[in-house]
């Protein structure tokens, strides 16, 4: 690992970062029909995939007053995440939701304005006047993808890593993979 970080690795290595997002989402397109799908781990349920591809489906899957914030996050994700998946995309990507427009806040840290969000237990802070800060400030949803399921629904076999190069860029979604890039 040290050799890789110093740029002297003898063979290619893939290293990912564990992001502290919530909830975990599985999103993409049904490899058979091409239809956009979104769900949580219930998408792999043996009694039938619990897909949340409409606001009503989100309400049915996440009932109760204690889940009202979660329903709001999922509904905003449902509006924006389909934009990044081209029609020819096949399978699912699993990722951790980092923020929605309602969960971003402003905070001054060391006399510099930051965008902050706390999706789970860690708080992320990004300087507003940075390249990534400008992008996140405009985005409605932020997600980091870490696992792919290229043959879903025919197979639930996971593949290490999640390539995002073929996804569509849009100002409403900030996304990336979990890989540490040289």
ZAROZA-498961 format. One record per residue (C-alpha): x, y, z; residue in three letters; residue number from 1. Coordinates in nm, 4 decimals. Example, Ala and Ser with C-alpha at 12.3 -4.5 7.8 and 13.67 -1.06 7.14 Angstrom:
# ZAROZA-498961
[[1.2300,-0.4500,0.7800],Ala,1]
[[1.3670,-0.1060,0.7140],Ser,2]
This chain:
# ZAROZA-498961
[[0.0000,0.0000,0.0000],Unk,1]
[[0.2828,0.2402,0.0838],Unk,2]
[[0.4507,0.1674,-0.2517],Unk,3]
[[0.1214,0.2377,-0.4300],Unk,4]
[[0.0662,0.5638,-0.2427],Unk,5]
[[0.4211,0.6716,-0.3252],Unk,6]
[[0.3667,0.5806,-0.6927],Unk,7]
[[0.6025,0.2823,-0.6954],Unk,8]
[[0.3683,-0.0187,-0.6957],Unk,9]
[[0.4973,-0.3211,-0.8873],Unk,10]
[[0.1477,-0.4198,-0.9990],Unk,11]
[[-0.1855,-0.2392,-1.0336],Unk,12]
[[-0.3831,-0.1976,-0.7132],Unk,13]
[[-0.7354,-0.0891,-0.6419],Unk,14]
[[-0.8061,0.0800,-0.3100],Unk,15]
[[-1.1394,0.2255,-0.2081],Unk,16]
[[-1.2505,0.4637,0.0615],Unk,17]
[[-1.5306,0.3743,0.3006],Unk,18]
[[-1.7795,0.6621,0.2876],Unk,19]
[[-2.0212,0.7081,0.5778],Unk,20]
[[-2.3443,0.7654,0.3879],Unk,21]
[[-2.7012,0.6601,0.4544],Unk,22]
[[-2.9153,0.5117,0.3329],Unk,23]
[[-2.7498,0.2587,0.1053],Unk,24]
[[-2.9209,0.2711,-0.2335],Unk,25]
[[-2.9205,0.0370,-0.5302],Unk,26]
[[-2.9962,0.2243,-0.8511],Unk,27]
[[-2.9660,0.1621,-1.2203],Unk,28]
[[-3.1562,-0.0066,-1.4988],Unk,29]
[[-3.3108,-0.3499,-1.5167],Unk,30]
[[-3.0735,-0.5429,-1.7457],Unk,31]
[[-3.3735,-0.7040,-1.9161],Unk,32]
[[-3.6213,-0.4168,-1.9594],Unk,33]
[[-3.3950,-0.1102,-1.9352],Unk,34]
[[-3.6381,0.0493,-1.6875],Unk,35]
[[-3.4884,0.2701,-1.4141],Unk,36]
[[-3.5003,0.1055,-1.0722],Unk,37]
[[-3.4170,0.2233,-0.7226],Unk,38]
[[-3.4288,0.0401,-0.3949],Unk,39]
[[-3.2503,-0.0386,-0.0752],Unk,40]
[[-3.1244,-0.3846,0.0184],Unk,41]
[[-3.4866,-0.5011,-0.0034],Unk,42]
[[-3.4342,-0.5072,-0.3792],Unk,43]
[[-3.2793,-0.8523,-0.3227],Unk,44]
[[-3.5750,-0.9866,-0.1185],Unk,45]
[[-3.6499,-1.3519,-0.1885],Unk,46]
[[-4.0240,-1.2769,-0.1830],Unk,47]
[[-3.9927,-1.0264,-0.4665],Unk,48]
[[-3.7791,-0.7212,-0.5180],Unk,49]
[[-3.8959,-0.4188,-0.3210],Unk,50]
[[-3.8416,-0.1529,-0.5833],Unk,51]
[[-3.9048,0.2118,-0.4995],Unk,52]
[[-3.9532,0.3622,-0.8449],Unk,53]
[[-4.2501,0.5868,-0.7610],Unk,54]
[[-4.3333,0.8138,-0.4660],Unk,55]
[[-4.6176,0.5747,-0.3746],Unk,56]
[[-4.3765,0.2790,-0.3682],Unk,57]
[[-4.1459,0.4765,-0.1363],Unk,58]
[[-4.4407,0.5519,0.0950],Unk,59]
[[-4.5428,0.1845,0.0978],Unk,60]
[[-4.1880,0.0640,0.1733],Unk,61]
[[-4.1011,0.3250,0.4363],Unk,62]
[[-4.4108,0.3677,0.6491],Unk,63]
[[-4.4388,0.5500,0.9797],Unk,64]
[[-4.3844,0.9013,1.1074],Unk,65]
[[-4.0287,0.8162,1.2169],Unk,66]
[[-3.9373,0.7546,0.8523],Unk,67]
[[-4.0706,1.0827,0.7105],Unk,68]
[[-3.7190,1.2304,0.6669],Unk,69]
[[-3.6037,0.9120,0.4946],Unk,70]
[[-3.9037,0.9226,0.2601],Unk,71]
[[-3.8143,1.2821,0.1702],Unk,72]
[[-3.4544,1.1853,0.0882],Unk,73]
[[-3.5665,0.8891,-0.1220],Unk,74]
[[-3.8209,1.0957,-0.3145],Unk,75]
[[-3.5594,1.3596,-0.3979],Unk,76]
[[-3.3163,1.0859,-0.5030],Unk,77]
[[-3.5899,0.9366,-0.7238],Unk,78]
[[-3.6325,1.2697,-0.9030],Unk,79]
[[-3.2630,1.3214,-0.9782],Unk,80]
[[-3.0810,0.9856,-0.9951],Unk,81]
[[-3.2519,0.8632,-1.3166],Unk,82]
[[-3.0837,1.1545,-1.4989],Unk,83]
[[-2.7369,1.0033,-1.4589],Unk,84]
[[-2.8189,0.6566,-1.5961],Unk,85]
[[-2.8106,0.6442,-1.9771],Unk,86]
[[-3.0780,0.4321,-2.1506],Unk,87]
[[-2.8235,0.1615,-2.2393],Unk,88]
[[-2.6982,0.1202,-1.8796],Unk,89]
[[-2.7442,-0.2360,-1.7519],Unk,90]
[[-2.7653,-0.3544,-1.3922],Unk,91]
[[-2.7385,-0.1769,-1.0593],Unk,92]
[[-2.4862,0.0322,-0.8721],Unk,93]
[[-2.4866,0.0319,-0.4942],Unk,94]
[[-2.3919,0.3508,-0.3198],Unk,95]
[[-2.4214,0.5551,-0.0054],Unk,96]
[[-2.6393,0.8642,-0.0172],Unk,97]
[[-2.4390,1.1560,0.1215],Unk,98]
[[-2.6800,1.4465,0.0920],Unk,99]
[[-2.9992,1.5869,-0.0485],Unk,100]
[[-3.0816,1.9546,-0.0805],Unk,101]
[[-3.2567,1.9482,0.2586],Unk,102]
[[-2.9570,1.8005,0.4433],Unk,103]
[[-2.6843,2.0430,0.3317],Unk,104]
[[-2.5937,2.3213,0.5738],Unk,105]
[[-2.3490,2.6106,0.5935],Unk,106]
[[-2.0755,2.6360,0.8546],Unk,107]
[[-1.7747,2.8590,0.9033],Unk,108]
[[-1.4592,2.6620,0.9808],Unk,109]
[[-1.1307,2.8480,1.0349],Unk,110]
[[-1.2889,3.1668,0.8942],Unk,111]
[[-1.3872,2.9900,0.5703],Unk,112]
[[-1.7428,2.9107,0.4614],Unk,113]
[[-1.8136,2.5370,0.4141],Unk,114]
[[-2.1003,2.3213,0.2956],Unk,115]
[[-2.1576,2.0488,0.5531],Unk,116]
[[-2.3675,1.7338,0.5555],Unk,117]
[[-2.3986,1.4505,0.8053],Unk,118]
[[-2.5539,1.1487,0.6334],Unk,119]
[[-2.4797,0.9051,0.9160],Unk,120]
[[-2.2304,0.9658,1.1988],Unk,121]
[[-1.9552,1.1633,1.0217],Unk,122]
[[-1.9910,1.5242,0.9153],Unk,123]
[[-1.8366,1.6150,0.5804],Unk,124]
[[-1.7228,1.9726,0.5198],Unk,125]
[[-1.6363,2.1122,0.1770],Unk,126]
[[-1.5091,2.4691,0.1244],Unk,127]
[[-1.7736,2.6654,-0.0679],Unk,128]
[[-1.5086,2.8442,-0.2752],Unk,129]
[[-1.3501,2.5265,-0.4135],Unk,130]
[[-1.4124,2.3353,-0.7350],Unk,131]
[[-1.5934,2.0533,-0.5573],Unk,132]
[[-1.7725,2.3018,-0.3314],Unk,133]
[[-1.9188,2.4833,-0.6317],Unk,134]
[[-2.0485,2.1538,-0.7707],Unk,135]
[[-2.1927,2.0272,-0.4411],Unk,136]
[[-2.3561,2.3629,-0.3696],Unk,137]
[[-2.5601,2.3324,-0.6930],Unk,138]
[[-2.6399,1.9614,-0.6568],Unk,139]
[[-2.9631,1.8321,-0.5078],Unk,140]
[[-2.8284,1.4827,-0.4405],Unk,141]
[[-2.4840,1.3425,-0.3606],Unk,142]
[[-2.3952,0.9734,-0.3751],Unk,143]
[[-2.0804,0.7580,-0.3786],Unk,144]
[[-2.1035,0.4242,-0.5618],Unk,145]
[[-1.8939,0.1293,-0.4445],Unk,146]
[[-2.0402,-0.1974,-0.5778],Unk,147]
[[-2.2017,-0.3078,-0.9040],Unk,148]
[[-2.4528,-0.5783,-0.9922],Unk,149]
[[-2.4143,-0.5889,-1.3716],Unk,150]
[[-2.6590,-0.8735,-1.4377],Unk,151]
[[-2.9412,-0.7764,-1.2036],Unk,152]
[[-3.2196,-0.9001,-1.1947],Unk,153]
[[-3.0963,-1.2270,-1.3474],Unk,154]
[[-2.8190,-1.2421,-1.0865],Unk,155]
[[-2.7521,-1.0777,-0.7508],Unk,156]
[[-2.3787,-1.1407,-0.7864],Unk,157]
[[-2.1849,-0.8360,-0.6710],Unk,158]
[[-1.8761,-0.7052,-0.8468],Unk,159]
[[-1.6077,-0.5158,-0.6554],Unk,160]
[[-1.6044,-0.1503,-0.7499],Unk,161]
[[-1.8505,0.0610,-0.9405],Unk,162]
[[-1.7441,0.2297,-1.2601],Unk,163]
[[-1.9088,0.5681,-1.3050],Unk,164]
[[-1.7397,0.6750,-1.6283],Unk,165]
[[-2.0445,0.5858,-1.8388],Unk,166]
[[-2.2897,0.7806,-1.6227],Unk,167]
[[-2.4280,1.1152,-1.7382],Unk,168]
[[-2.3051,1.4326,-1.5731],Unk,169]
[[-2.5797,1.6637,-1.4465],Unk,170]
[[-2.5682,1.9659,-1.2187],Unk,171]
[[-2.8352,1.8179,-0.9905],Unk,172]
[[-2.6380,1.5059,-0.8910],Unk,173]
[[-2.2853,1.4954,-0.7504],Unk,174]
[[-2.1524,1.1403,-0.7759],Unk,175]
[[-1.8276,0.9511,-0.7789],Unk,176]
[[-1.6917,0.6041,-0.7207],Unk,177]
[[-1.5201,0.5056,-0.3972],Unk,178]
[[-1.1796,0.4394,-0.5551],Unk,179]
[[-0.8739,0.6302,-0.4446],Unk,180]
[[-0.7412,0.7720,-0.7710],Unk,181]
[[-0.3716,0.8351,-0.8364],Unk,182]
